[in-house]
Amino acid sequence: MTTAQAGTGRTITTSIPARLDRLPWSRWHWSIVIGLGTVWILDGLEVTVVGNIASRLSEPGSGLPITSGEVTGIAAALYVAGACSGALFWGRLTDIWGRKKLFMITLAVYLGATALTAIAFDTWWFFLFRFITGFGIGGEYAAINSAIDELIPAQYRGRVDLLINGSFWLGAVGGSLLSIVALNTSIFPANVGWRLTFALGAVLSLVILLVRRHVPESPRWLLIHGRDEEAERIVGDIERRIEAEKGEPLPRAEGELTIHQRKSVTFTEIARTLFAKYRKRSVLGFSLFIGQAFLYNAITFGFGAILTTFFDVPSGNTGYYFAVIALGNFMGPLLLGKLFDTVGRRVMISGTYLMSGLLLFGTAWLFDRGTLNATTLTACWCAVLFFASAGASSAYLTVSEVFPMETRAMSIAFFYALGTAAGGISGPLLFADLTGTGEVGDTVLAFQIGAALMCAAGLVAAFLAVKAERRSLEDIARPLTAAASKTRGEVRTGQGTGAGTGTGTGTGSGPATA
């Protein structure tokens, strides 16, 4: 096997990106979705459970000397801080060390930290491992999204990415229902139930870790880092498995890519790429993440307080309402995802952002008039978040596909950290005061701020969104290592099963033909 060190410095011509993009959907692709995508269910479970167990942890006999405010305040802030710093730390290493190594390491960090949270015996221990849990999950976003986009064929990339990011809300549904059972003292003692919720997260992550062992390294990453022989073996094996499953030869792959292999890119090159060469795309990513972060905080941060303050919903029953809201969130990416690959990115991204913002403006108007009750307000939130969830998931899709291969994980990490910080720090500071006053006008203002920023992001997307649907990643953003033309001494990789010889010019892999 060629090592990254030994292989760098060469110029090679390959059709591997085109071969990956022309693959039909198969059982192998489902194994990638299951192995990599299910971690967002854990994230949703984690975040929701912590919010729901805050009151139980603060009660005498919980086994932990902590207040409810410390759980939802300090512990939540530390989780956010960990996620932001983890995204940036692991994101850089993902581009240098590879996707597989990092999505194994980050999940192991998450697993260990969650398990250690379950045995917390003091407040400082709980705080420490909430930070480390976030540190692991932040790294997951960069490693997983980059790996998925590089392994999934171009014609399916949008819907798969949206569905995987939207699966966070399946975890939120599970977390809401799990907390109802785990916190029932007639079933589990007060000092046991909340620990079992964290222990379950550790067990599930262990299962996912075992499944992930069979997910290969990204052949695209291997090519750039001098390991083209390994990339060829991986892609050849995938092609043979899919041909055996389909019972027919694969279609010819059109297009080749010529690259100068290298080990890594510098921070200067990354900054130049994000803020000079692709300045408009960075503005787009910034707008999308900020818009969705504030809309979600306008609704989800104070939803329980709004229901209990204005509609006298018992605090123990708010979990049921949240489960309904979370289900609406998941249905958006599930039902709208295919349209991002067919109707197109620009129309769907701008449309989902604008629609969710306008619906939230409408919800604010109805709330201000006093025409809503707990059930109808929840229904309005579901309608808003049906579109907002698809839009928010498309923000992750956008930043993972519109920047060059060599900076992909770091780009995801940067915008994820930016959005998470805005949503987890600025959002609560703003919306806690507004939704906590008990005044209708203040809650209306919170809705209007979230709606306005979401609409503004939708307008930015209408002008700046990249038409990336059904296009190769190399066509959307030319790799920094791509050669302008073929040079003497270049190496040509094997063509593989059914791949043909390709007819590309060396500037990209061309569009998928399947």
C-alpha positions as CSV (number, residue, x, y, z in Angstrom):
1,M,0.0,0.0,0.0
2,T,1.4,3.4,-1.0
3,T,1.8,5.7,2.0
4,A,0.8,9.3,2.0
5,Q,4.4,10.3,2.6
6,A,5.9,8.3,-0.2
7,G,3.2,9.1,-2.7
8,T,3.0,12.8,-2.4
9,G,4.7,15.0,-5.0
10,R,3.6,12.9,-8.0
11,T,1.1,13.9,-10.7
12,I,-1.6,11.4,-11.4
13,T,-4.6,11.2,-13.8
14,T,-7.6,9.3,-12.4
15,S,-11.2,8.6,-13.2
16,I,-12.0,7.5,-9.6
17,P,-14.3,10.5,-8.8
18,A,-16.3,9.9,-11.9
19,R,-16.5,6.2,-11.2
20,L,-17.9,6.9,-7.7
21,D,-20.5,9.4,-9.0
22,R,-21.9,7.1,-11.7
23,L,-22.7,4.2,-9.3
24,P,-26.3,3.2,-8.9
25,W,-27.8,3.2,-5.5
26,S,-27.0,-0.1,-3.7
27,R,-26.9,-2.0,-0.4
28,W,-23.3,-0.7,0.0
29,H,-24.5,2.9,0.0
30,W,-27.1,2.0,2.7
31,S,-24.3,0.6,4.8
32,I,-22.5,4.0,4.5
33,V,-25.7,5.8,5.6
34,I,-26.2,3.5,8.6
35,G,-22.6,3.5,9.6
36,L,-22.0,7.2,9.4
37,G,-25.4,8.9,9.6
38,T,-26.9,7.4,12.7
39,V,-24.6,9.5,15.0
40,W,-27.0,12.5,14.6
41,I,-29.7,10.4,16.3
42,L,-27.3,10.2,19.2
43,D,-26.7,14.0,19.1
44,G,-30.5,14.6,19.2
45,L,-30.9,12.1,22.0
46,E,-28.1,13.7,24.0
47,V,-29.3,17.3,23.7
48,T,-32.9,16.6,24.4
49,V,-32.3,14.3,27.3
50,V,-30.2,16.9,29.1
51,G,-32.8,19.5,28.7
52,N,-35.5,17.2,30.0
53,I,-33.6,15.8,33.0
54,A,-32.6,19.3,34.3
55,S,-35.4,19.4,36.8
56,R,-34.8,15.8,38.1
57,L,-31.0,16.4,38.5
58,S,-31.7,19.4,40.7
59,E,-34.0,17.5,43.1
60,P,-32.7,16.0,46.4
61,G,-31.7,12.4,46.0
62,S,-30.5,12.7,42.4
63,G,-27.0,11.9,43.5
64,L,-25.6,15.1,42.1
65,P,-25.4,18.5,43.9
66,I,-26.5,20.6,40.9
67,T,-29.3,23.1,40.2
68,S,-31.6,23.1,37.2
69,G,-30.1,26.4,36.1
70,E,-26.6,24.9,36.1
71,V,-27.7,22.0,33.9
72,T,-29.5,24.2,31.3
73,G,-27.0,27.1,31.7
74,I,-23.4,26.2,32.5
75,A,-23.5,22.6,31.3
76,A,-25.3,23.5,28.1
77,A,-22.8,26.3,27.4
78,L,-19.9,23.9,28.0
79,Y,-21.4,21.4,25.6
80,V,-21.7,24.1,23.0
81,A,-18.2,25.3,23.7
82,G,-16.9,21.8,23.4
83,A,-18.7,21.3,20.1
84,C,-17.3,24.5,18.6
85,S,-13.7,23.8,19.7
86,G,-14.0,20.1,18.8
87,A,-15.2,21.0,15.3
88,L,-12.3,23.2,14.6
89,F,-9.7,20.9,16.2
90,W,-10.9,17.7,14.6
91,G,-11.8,19.4,11.3
92,R,-8.3,20.3,10.6
93,L,-7.1,16.8,11.5
94,T,-9.7,15.3,9.3
95,D,-8.3,17.1,6.2
96,I,-4.7,16.0,7.2
97,W,-5.2,12.4,8.7
98,G,-8.2,11.3,6.7
99,R,-12.0,10.8,7.2
100,K,-12.0,7.3,8.6
101,K,-9.4,7.8,11.2
102,L,-11.2,10.8,12.6
103,F,-14.8,9.5,12.5
104,M,-13.6,6.6,14.5
105,I,-11.6,8.7,17.0
106,T,-14.4,11.3,17.5
107,L,-17.1,8.7,18.1
108,A,-14.8,7.0,20.6
109,V,-14.4,10.3,22.4
110,Y,-18.1,10.8,22.5
111,L,-18.7,7.3,23.7
112,G,-16.2,7.6,26.6
113,A,-17.4,11.0,27.7
114,T,-21.1,10.0,27.7
115,A,-20.3,6.9,29.7
116,L,-18.3,8.9,32.2
117,T,-21.2,11.4,32.5
118,A,-23.4,8.6,33.5
119,I,-21.3,8.0,36.6
120,A,-20.9,11.7,37.6
121,F,-20.6,12.0,41.4
122,D,-20.0,15.8,41.6
123,T,-20.9,18.9,39.6
124,W,-17.4,19.5,38.3
125,W,-17.3,16.0,36.8
126,F,-20.6,16.5,35.1
127,F,-19.4,19.8,33.6
128,L,-16.1,18.4,32.5
129,F,-17.6,15.5,30.6
130,R,-20.4,17.6,29.1
131,F,-17.6,19.6,27.5
132,I,-15.7,16.5,26.3
133,T,-19.0,15.0,24.9
134,G,-19.5,18.2,22.9
135,F,-15.8,18.1,21.8
136,G,-16.4,14.7,20.3
137,I,-19.7,15.4,18.7
138,G,-18.4,18.6,17.1
139,G,-15.6,16.7,15.4
140,E,-18.2,14.2,14.1
141,Y,-19.9,16.9,12.0
142,A,-16.7,17.6,10.0
143,A,-15.6,14.0,9.6
144,I,-19.0,12.6,8.8
145,N,-20.3,15.2,6.4
146,S,-17.1,15.2,4.4
147,A,-17.0,11.4,4.2
148,I,-20.6,11.1,3.2
149,D,-20.4,13.7,0.4
150,E,-17.3,12.0,-1.0
151,L,-18.8,8.5,-1.0
152,I,-22.4,9.2,-2.1
153,P,-23.0,9.5,-5.9
154,A,-23.7,13.0,-7.1
155,Q,-27.3,12.4,-8.1
156,Y,-28.2,11.3,-4.6
157,R,-25.9,13.5,-2.5
158,G,-28.5,16.2,-1.6
159,R,-31.3,14.0,-0.4
160,V,-28.9,11.7,1.5
161,D,-27.1,14.6,3.2
162,L,-30.4,16.2,4.2
163,L,-31.9,13.0,5.6
164,I,-28.8,12.2,7.6
165,N,-28.5,15.7,9.2
166,G,-32.3,15.7,9.7
167,S,-32.1,12.4,11.6
168,F,-31.0,14.5,14.6
169,W,-34.7,15.0,15.2
170,L,-35.4,11.3,15.4
171,G,-33.0,11.3,18.3
172,A,-34.9,14.3,19.8
173,V,-38.1,12.3,19.6
174,G,-36.5,9.4,21.3
175,G,-34.9,11.6,23.9
176,S,-38.2,13.2,24.8
177,L,-40.0,9.9,25.2
178,L,-37.0,8.2,26.9
179,S,-36.8,11.0,29.5
180,I,-40.5,10.5,30.4
181,V,-39.8,6.8,31.2
182,A,-36.3,7.3,32.8
183,L,-37.5,10.1,35.1
184,N,-40.5,8.1,36.3
185,T,-39.5,7.3,39.9
186,S,-42.1,4.5,40.1
187,I,-39.8,2.7,37.5
188,F,-36.3,3.9,38.4
189,P,-34.9,5.5,41.5
190,A,-34.3,9.3,41.3
191,N,-30.5,8.7,41.3
192,V,-30.6,6.0,38.6
193,G,-33.0,7.0,35.8
194,W,-31.0,9.9,34.5
195,R,-27.8,7.9,34.5
196,L,-29.4,5.2,32.4
197,T,-30.2,7.8,29.7
198,F,-26.5,8.6,29.3
199,A,-25.5,4.9,29.5
200,L,-27.9,4.1,26.7
201,G,-26.2,6.7,24.5
202,A,-22.8,5.1,25.2
203,V,-24.2,1.6,24.3
204,L,-25.7,2.9,21.0
205,S,-22.5,4.6,20.1
206,L,-20.5,1.4,20.7
207,V,-22.8,-0.4,18.3
208,I,-22.3,2.3,15.7
209,L,-18.5,2.2,16.3
210,L,-18.5,-1.5,15.4
211,V,-20.5,-0.9,12.2
212,R,-18.2,1.9,11.2
213,R,-15.2,-0.4,11.0
214,H,-16.5,-1.6,7.6
215,V,-16.8,2.0,6.2
216,P,-13.7,2.7,3.9
217,E,-11.6,5.7,3.8
218,S,-12.7,8.3,1.2
219,P,-11.0,7.4,-2.1
220,R,-11.0,11.1,-3.0
221,W,-8.9,11.9,0.1
222,L,-6.6,9.0,-0.6
223,L,-5.9,10.2,-4.2
224,I,-4.8,13.6,-3.1
225,H,-2.6,12.2,-0.3
226,G,-0.6,9.9,-2.4
227,R,-2.5,6.7,-1.7
228,D,-3.9,6.1,-5.1
229,E,-3.3,2.4,-5.1
230,E,-5.4,2.0,-2.0
231,A,-8.1,4.2,-3.5
232,E,-8.1,2.0,-6.6
233,R,-8.5,-1.1,-4.5
234,I,-11.4,0.4,-2.6
235,V,-13.3,1.6,-5.6
236,G,-12.7,-1.6,-7.6
237,D,-14.1,-3.6,-4.7
238,I,-17.2,-1.4,-4.5
239,E,-17.8,-1.7,-8.2
240,R,-17.5,-5.5,-8.1
241,R,-20.0,-5.7,-5.2
242,I,-22.5,-3.5,-6.9
243,E,-22.2,-5.3,-10.2
244,A,-22.8,-8.6,-8.4
245,E,-25.9,-7.1,-6.7
246,K,-27.3,-5.6,-9.9
247,G,-26.4,-8.5,-12.1
248,E,-25.1,-6.3,-14.9
249,P,-22.0,-4.2,-15.9
250,L,-21.8,-0.7,-14.6
251,P,-22.1,2.2,-17.1
252,R,-19.0,3.9,-18.4
253,A,-17.5,6.6,-16.2
254,E,-17.0,9.9,-18.1
255,G,-14.2,12.3,-17.2
256,E,-10.7,12.2,-15.6
257,L,-9.0,14.4,-13.1
258,T,-5.2,15.2,-13.0
259,I,-3.8,16.2,-9.6
260,H,-0.5,16.9,-8.0
261,Q,-0.5,14.8,-4.9
262,R,0.5,16.5,-1.6
263,K,0.3,15.8,2.1
264,S,-1.6,18.9,3.3
265,V,-2.5,22.5,2.7
266,T,-1.6,25.4,4.9
267,F,-3.9,27.6,7.0
268,T,-3.0,30.5,4.6
269,E,-4.3,28.5,1.7
270,I,-7.4,27.6,3.6
271,A,-8.1,31.3,4.5
272,R,-7.4,32.4,0.9
273,T,-9.8,29.8,-0.4
274,L,-12.6,30.7,2.0
275,F,-12.3,34.5,2.1
276,A,-10.8,35.4,-1.2
277,K,-11.4,32.8,-4.0
278,Y,-14.8,31.7,-2.7
279,R,-15.8,34.9,-0.8
280,K,-19.5,34.7,-2.0
281,R,-19.8,31.1,-1.0
282,S,-18.5,32.0,2.5
283,V,-21.1,34.8,2.7
284,L,-23.7,32.2,1.7
285,G,-22.5,29.7,4.4
286,F,-22.4,32.4,7.1
287,S,-25.9,33.6,6.2
288,L,-27.4,30.1,6.2
289,F,-26.0,29.1,9.5
290,I,-26.8,32.3,11.3
291,G,-30.4,32.3,9.9
292,Q,-31.2,28.8,11.0
293,A,-29.5,29.2,14.4
294,F,-31.6,32.2,15.4
295,L,-34.9,30.8,14.0
296,Y,-34.4,27.6,16.0
297,N,-33.5,29.4,19.2
298,A,-36.5,31.7,18.8
299,I,-38.8,28.6,18.9
300,T,-37.0,25.8,20.7
301,F,-35.1,27.7,23.4
302,G,-38.2,28.9,25.2
303,F,-40.9,26.5,23.9
304,G,-41.5,24.9,27.3
305,A,-41.7,28.3,29.1
306,I,-44.1,29.6,26.5
307,L,-46.4,26.6,26.8
308,T,-46.4,26.7,30.6
309,T,-46.6,30.5,30.9
310,F,-49.3,31.3,28.3
311,F,-51.3,28.0,28.1
312,D,-50.8,26.5,31.6
313,V,-49.3,23.3,30.2
314,P,-47.8,21.3,33.1
315,S,-44.0,21.3,32.9
316,G,-44.0,17.5,33.0
317,N,-46.1,17.3,29.8
318,T,-44.0,19.6,27.6
319,G,-42.0,16.6,26.5
320,Y,-45.0,15.3,24.5
321,Y,-45.3,18.6,22.7
322,F,-41.6,18.6,21.9
323,A,-41.8,15.1,20.5
324,V,-44.4,16.3,18.0
325,I,-42.3,19.3,17.1
326,A,-39.2,17.1,16.6
327,L,-41.2,14.7,14.4
328,G,-42.2,17.7,12.2
329,N,-38.5,18.6,11.9
330,F,-37.6,15.1,10.7
331,M,-40.4,15.0,8.1
332,G,-39.1,18.1,6.3
333,P,-35.8,16.6,5.1
334,L,-37.4,13.2,4.6
335,L,-40.1,14.5,2.2
336,L,-38.3,17.5,0.6
337,G,-34.8,16.0,0.3
338,K,-35.3,14.6,-3.2
339,L,-36.3,18.0,-4.5
340,F,-32.9,19.4,-3.7
341,D,-31.5,17.0,-6.3
342,T,-34.2,17.5,-8.9
343,V,-35.7,21.0,-8.6
344,G,-32.2,22.2,-7.6
345,R,-30.3,23.7,-4.7
346,R,-30.9,27.4,-5.3
347,V,-34.7,27.1,-5.5
348,M,-35.0,24.7,-2.6
349,I,-32.6,26.4,-0.2
350,S,-34.0,29.9,-0.7
351,G,-37.5,28.5,-0.8
352,T,-37.3,26.6,2.5
353,Y,-35.6,29.5,4.3
354,L,-38.2,32.0,3.1
355,M,-41.1,29.8,3.7
356,S,-40.1,29.0,7.2
357,G,-39.4,32.6,8.0
358,L,-42.8,33.8,6.5
359,L,-44.6,31.1,8.4
360,L,-43.0,32.2,11.7
361,F,-44.0,35.8,11.0
362,G,-47.6,34.4,10.6
363,T,-47.3,32.5,13.8
364,A,-46.1,35.6,15.6
365,W,-49.1,37.5,14.3
366,L,-51.6,34.8,15.4
367,F,-49.9,34.6,18.8
368,D,-50.1,38.3,19.3
369,R,-53.8,38.3,18.5
370,G,-54.4,35.6,21.1
371,T,-56.0,33.2,18.6
372,L,-53.7,30.2,19.4
373,N,-53.8,27.5,22.1
374,A,-51.1,25.0,23.1
375,T,-52.2,22.6,20.3
376,T,-52.5,25.1,17.5
377,L,-49.3,26.8,18.4
378,T,-47.5,23.5,18.3
379,A,-49.1,22.8,14.9
380,C,-47.8,26.2,13.7
381,W,-44.3,25.4,15.0
382,C,-44.4,22.1,13.2
383,A,-45.3,23.8,9.9
384,V,-42.5,26.3,10.4
385,L,-39.9,23.7,11.3
386,F,-41.0,21.3,8.5
387,F,-39.4,23.8,6.1
388,A,-36.7,25.1,8.4
389,S,-35.3,21.7,9.1
390,A,-34.8,21.0,5.4
391,G,-33.2,24.4,5.1
392,A,-31.0,24.0,8.1
393,S,-29.8,20.6,6.8
394,S,-29.1,22.2,3.5
395,A,-26.7,24.6,5.2
396,Y,-24.5,21.6,6.2
397,L,-24.9,20.2,2.6
398,T,-23.9,23.6,1.1
399,V,-20.7,24.1,3.1
400,S,-19.6,20.5,2.5
401,E,-19.9,20.6,-1.3
402,V,-19.0,24.1,-2.4
403,F,-15.4,24.3,-1.2
404,P,-12.4,22.3,-2.5
405,M,-11.7,18.8,-1.4
406,E,-8.5,19.7,0.6
407,T,-10.4,22.2,2.8
408,R,-13.8,20.4,3.0
409,A,-13.7,19.2,6.6
410,M,-12.2,22.5,7.8
411,S,-14.9,24.5,6.0
412,I,-17.6,22.4,7.5
413,A,-16.0,22.8,11.0
414,F,-15.7,26.6,10.6
415,F,-19.3,27.2,9.6
416,Y,-20.6,24.6,12.1
417,A,-18.7,26.3,14.9
418,L,-19.9,29.7,13.8
419,G,-23.5,28.6,13.7
420,T,-23.3,26.6,16.9
421,A,-21.7,29.5,18.8
422,A,-24.3,32.0,17.5
423,G,-27.2,29.6,18.3
424,G,-25.8,28.4,21.6
425,I,-24.4,31.6,23.0
426,S,-25.9,34.7,21.4
427,G,-29.3,33.0,20.9
428,P,-30.0,32.1,24.5
429,L,-28.7,35.4,25.7
430,L,-31.2,37.2,23.5
431,F,-34.2,34.9,23.6
432,A,-34.0,34.0,27.3
433,D,-34.9,37.6,28.3
434,L,-37.6,37.8,25.7
435,T,-39.4,34.5,26.3
436,G,-38.9,34.6,30.0
437,T,-40.7,37.9,30.8
438,G,-44.2,36.4,30.4
439,E,-45.2,39.3,28.1
440,V,-46.9,38.5,24.8
441,G,-45.1,41.3,23.0
442,D,-41.6,40.1,24.0
443,T,-42.3,36.6,22.8
444,V,-43.7,38.0,19.5
445,L,-40.5,40.0,19.1
446,A,-38.4,36.8,19.6
447,F,-40.4,35.1,16.8
448,Q,-40.0,38.1,14.5
449,I,-36.2,38.3,15.0
450,G,-35.8,34.6,14.1
451,A,-38.1,35.0,11.2
452,A,-36.4,38.1,9.8
453,L,-32.9,36.5,9.9
454,M,-34.2,33.3,8.3
455,C,-35.8,35.3,5.5
456,A,-32.6,37.4,5.0
457,A,-30.7,34.2,4.6
458,G,-33.2,32.9,2.1
459,L,-32.7,36.1,0.0
460,V,-28.9,35.6,0.1
461,A,-29.4,32.0,-1.1
462,A,-31.6,33.2,-3.9
463,F,-28.7,35.2,-5.3
464,L,-25.6,33.2,-4.1
465,A,-26.6,29.6,-3.8
466,V,-24.5,27.3,-6.0
467,K,-26.3,25.0,-8.6
468,A,-24.6,21.9,-7.2
469,E,-27.4,19.4,-7.9
470,R,-26.2,16.2,-9.7
471,R,-22.7,17.6,-10.2
472,S,-19.4,16.1,-9.2
473,L,-17.7,17.7,-6.2
474,E,-14.7,18.3,-8.4
475,D,-16.9,20.2,-10.9
476,I,-18.5,22.3,-8.1
477,A,-15.1,23.3,-6.6
478,R,-11.9,22.5,-8.4
479,P,-9.4,20.8,-6.0
480,L,-6.5,22.9,-5.0
481,T,-4.2,20.1,-6.2
482,A,-5.8,19.9,-9.6
483,A,-3.4,20.3,-12.5
484,A,-4.2,22.7,-15.3
485,S,-2.9,20.3,-17.9
486,K,-1.2,16.9,-18.0
487,T,2.5,16.9,-17.4
488,R,5.4,14.6,-18.2
489,G,5.9,11.9,-15.7
490,E,2.3,11.7,-14.5
491,V,0.9,8.4,-13.4
492,R,-2.4,7.1,-14.6
493,T,-4.5,5.0,-12.1
494,G,-6.3,1.8,-13.2
495,Q,-9.7,2.2,-14.7
496,G,-11.5,-0.4,-12.8
497,T,-14.6,-2.5,-13.6
498,G,-16.8,-0.9,-16.2
499,A,-15.1,2.4,-15.9
500,G,-13.8,2.9,-19.4
501,T,-10.9,5.2,-20.1
502,G,-12.7,8.5,-19.8
503,T,-12.5,11.5,-22.0
504,G,-12.0,14.3,-19.6
505,T,-9.6,17.2,-20.0
506,G,-7.9,16.9,-16.6
507,T,-9.8,19.8,-15.0
508,G,-12.6,17.8,-13.3
509,S,-14.4,14.5,-13.2
510,G,-17.4,15.7,-15.1
511,P,-21.0,15.2,-14.3
512,A,-22.4,11.8,-13.3
513,T,-23.9,9.8,-16.1
514,A,-26.1,7.5,-14.1
